[in-house]
Amino acid sequence: MSEVVLKVGDDISTDIIYPGRFMATVLPTETPQYAFADDVEFNRKLNANEIPKGSIIVAGQNFGCGSSREQAASCLKGWDLVIVAKHFARIFVQNSINLGLQTVICPEYDADEGDELEIRGDVLVNHTKGKEFKIVPHAPARQAIIDAGGLVAYTRARLLAKK
């Protein structure tokens, strides 16, 4: 089980996730410090390591809309967060898959900050509210890339397996 550490609404753009003024920083080892930089308290908690790895951000429709900036996914991956949303923007979800960021599509979820959630197969369980919600699974090939830790790790493993 993991705790919901942030709840955001619909149309959360990549500029909210990773503000454009930090675009000069592109290394995945450096981008995490700017995750949700304009949400000062949440960003402070991240940078103070007060949020455990595997914690969950829940969102509404169209999470990651806006630009194609890969840093929006890499900064969240750097904290090993899980993103549960009713819907993801197309480019954001592809960047997330490529980087191995765990994204969960759950159109009907009901959760608030502080709730304890568990991803159990194709179901999201909210233990706090005592409810279960159907997950829309990624295509098997996409899930394999996420499970491998991203496209580079997936490709490396496939190439090594052929030796």
Phi, psi and omega in degrees: 000148178225153182268143171284117183258347179203135174239126178235166184267213181276159171056045175280111186278164176297336178288332175283318181292315182219092186305141184302334181293350178256011185298341177291342178264113184238349182290130180302338178282342182253335185295328184304328182298342182255007179301126180048045185302330181277349170266084192305316184291315179296316179298321178297316179298319177300308185290341176269006181056037177270354181249117183294149174301145181086359177295162189243136166255131175250144185217166178272225181278148168065038178294130178088021180288173176109252186258179180263015185300119180294334182299333179297323177279320184293327180291328177283321177299323180300333177264000181057044178274158174248134181249120175251123180220158175289330179196144177248147171295143187303310183292321179299315183294325178293318176300320180297316178299312181302329182264352179082019176284128181284116176243139182233121178267117183217087189300337186247011186300156173225112181203152178229165176304137181094343178292148177261120181244153175224134175264115184235093182065241181259026181228138171259121181255124173261100182291331180293318182265350181068038182231157176235147183224139180288133176265140172271111185288151170289157173302147183307320180295320178294317180295324178298322178293315178300312182298329179283348181100012178124174185294321179296312180296320179298312181295317178302313181297320179294318180293319179293327180292336181278348181286000000 
